[in-house]
Amino acid sequence: MTNVAKELGTEKISKLLIKQAVPASIGILVMSLNMIVDTIFVGQWIGVLAIASVTVVLPIVFLISSIGMGIGIGGSSIISRALGAKKFNKAFLTFGNQISMTLLLSVIFVILGTFFCSFLLELFGANGDIMAPATEYFHVVLLGVPFLAFAMMGNPVIRAEGKPMFAMIAMILPAISNIVLDVVFIKIMGWGMFGAGLATSISYAICGLFILGFFLSKKSELIIHLKYFKWSFPIVKEIVQLGGVTVIRQGTISLLMIVLNASLFHYGGESAIAVYGIINRVMMFALFPVLGVTQGFLPVAGYNYGAKNNKRVKETIKTAILYGTGVAIIIFIGIIVFPEAVAKLFTNDPGLISETPNALLLSFLATPVITTQLVGAAYFQAAGKALPALILTLLKQGIFLIPLVYILPKFFGLNGIWFSFPIADVSSTIITIFFLQKEVKKNLS
């Protein structure tokens, strides 16, 4: 192994975390900007229903492609610990199993998604006039899902190798290409939702092919070889256990979207779904530094856990929480000061502009506390502890948010939905702190 991977076990934690987190943050930022610009384009050039359609379709797409994300995160945890323990053959075998699993499963689920298109769209909230544009968009985007699944698998593996800059580039390329292609296909060619879907699908392909090119080059420390594609049951089992956390989380998010879109449509109609579409994009953008810290935390914690360097693991946890919380507070202040300006970026519809600021403020109320929850759940994945990782990952969306989104609107109307988000954030953070303190005292002291 080169010195790049070894730095994970020797370099100063604060410097190392910044080195890992900054490229991850930039990648997430550009990807978030891409989704924001995409939403702005379809909102300004196609209409409010287009925002609602994208809001309905993307959770389905990410649910299918989360197969790759789960395999990537589960496998990268194994790879990080294997590199830390100098078990290089296990790292190669894990990587080969990741590739074969991702390709097979993503194709199967794309076929199923094509056959059950109408059912899925209705299930996820394509009610009323949303169905027609959502169907057009979904059919085209689905073609790029295998590339997206491969990209989601490969990106955390690149970070596990200790090469965050390449992982960042892999996220930037499709974002830039999607924005350019949106202008060409929607504005210039006038292809509407078909054009929006085609731009997204091509950008997924660009991302997947770039990551494949990285692994085929000499820059990668992992080897793509057919002999490693044959599944090893112990490795597949561990990938499924750890990666299953991510897949189940995405499945829970998808279930949340079903309940959420149904509640939004019931209490506010198509415009309420469009409002949430804006909030969701802003949330991705606003939280990019916090998510970047979490992504940067994973390979550092995993490598040092594998090397049994508990002191560095504890320092990584504390530093990640400190950095992430500081950034989250700054983001929170920005949202409070500029909610209406944010809404006007996405639409010129007066109704949507008047509804969005209040919903935005309520949804972001607990932003300062979210880092602890994210880092806490990430630690258990990095350490290969599937059950607590699963429980902590499901806390916000599954255990708290789904029931709250269903119950609170019955008493407080549409505002009950927006209040559900900060209540879920605070509740899940409190429980995460309990789990994390117990783990540190028991296994990292």
C-alpha positions, 0 to 999 in steps of 0.5 A: 500500500502507498503512503496515501492509505497509511496517512489515515493511521499516522497524520494529525486527526484535525488535519486528516479530517479536513483533508478528507472532509473538504473534498467530500463537502465540495463534492456534495456541494456541487451535487446539491447545487446540481439538484437545486439548479435542476429544480430551478430549471424545471420550475422556471422553464416547465412549471410547478408540476415539474417540481412536484414530479421530480420530488416524487420520482427521485426517491424511487430512483435513489431507493433502487440505486441505494443498492449500490450505495449500501454495497459501497458503504458496507464494503468500504467499511470492510476495506478500511479495516482490512487496510488498517490491519494489513489484510490486502487480499481481503480488501481486493476480494471485498472490492470484486464482490462489491462490483459483481453484486452491484451490477447484478442487483441494480439491473434486476431492480431497474427491470422491476422498476420498469414493469411496476412504473405506474404502481410505484409513482402512485405509491410515492405520491404522483396524484392528480396532475403530477402523474403524467410528467412524473411518468415521462421523467421516470422512464428516462431517468431509470436508464441511468440508474445502473451507472448511478448504482455503480457510482454510489458503490465506487465513491466510498471505496475511493475514499476508503483508499484515502483518495478523497480528491478523486471521490470529489471529482466523481461527484462534480463531473455529473453535476456540471454535465447535468446543468449544461445538458438541462440548458440544452435539452430543456431551454434550447431544445424544449424537450420538457420533462423528457429533456430533464430526465435525459440530462440526469440519466446521461450525468449518471452515466458520466459519473459511473464511467469516470469511477470505472476509469479510476479503478482501471487506472494505476491511481487505484490501489484496488485491483479489478480482476475476474477472480475476485468477482466470485462471491465469498459468503463471509464477505458478502454476508458482512457487506449485506449486514453493514450495507443493509443499514444504508439500504434499509435507511433509504427504504425508510426514507422512501416509506417516509416519502410515501407518508409525507407526500400523501400528507402533503397532498391531503393538507396542501395539494400539489403546491405543498409537495412542491414546497417540500421539493424546495425544502429538500433541495435546500436541505441537501445544499445547506447541510453539505459541510456537515455531510462532508464531515461525516463522509470524511469521518468514515475512512479515518475512523474505520482505518484506525479502528482496524488498526486498534488505535482507540485513541485516534478513533475517539479523537476522530469522533470528537473532532468530527462532532466539533467541526460539524456542529460549528458549521451547522450553527452557521447554516442555521443562522443563514436560513433564519435570515434569508428564507424568502430569498431562498424561495424566490430562487426556485419559482416565480409563483406567488403562492409558492413563494408565500408558503415556502419561507415558514415551512423552511424555517420550521423544518430547519429549527434543529439544525445545530444538533444534527451532527452528533446524530450523523457522526454517531451512526457513522461510527458504528458503520465504520466499526463494523457494528451493524445492529447499533448502526441500523438502529441509529440510522433509522431513528430520525426517518423511521422511528420518529419522523414517519409517525410524526408526519402522520399524527401531527397534521391531524392536530396542527394541519400543514404546520404539523408536518414541518414541525415533525422535522425538528422534533425528530432531529432532537429526539434521535440526537438524544438517543444517539448520544446515549449509545455513543457514550456507552460505546466509547466507555466500553470499547474505546477507553 
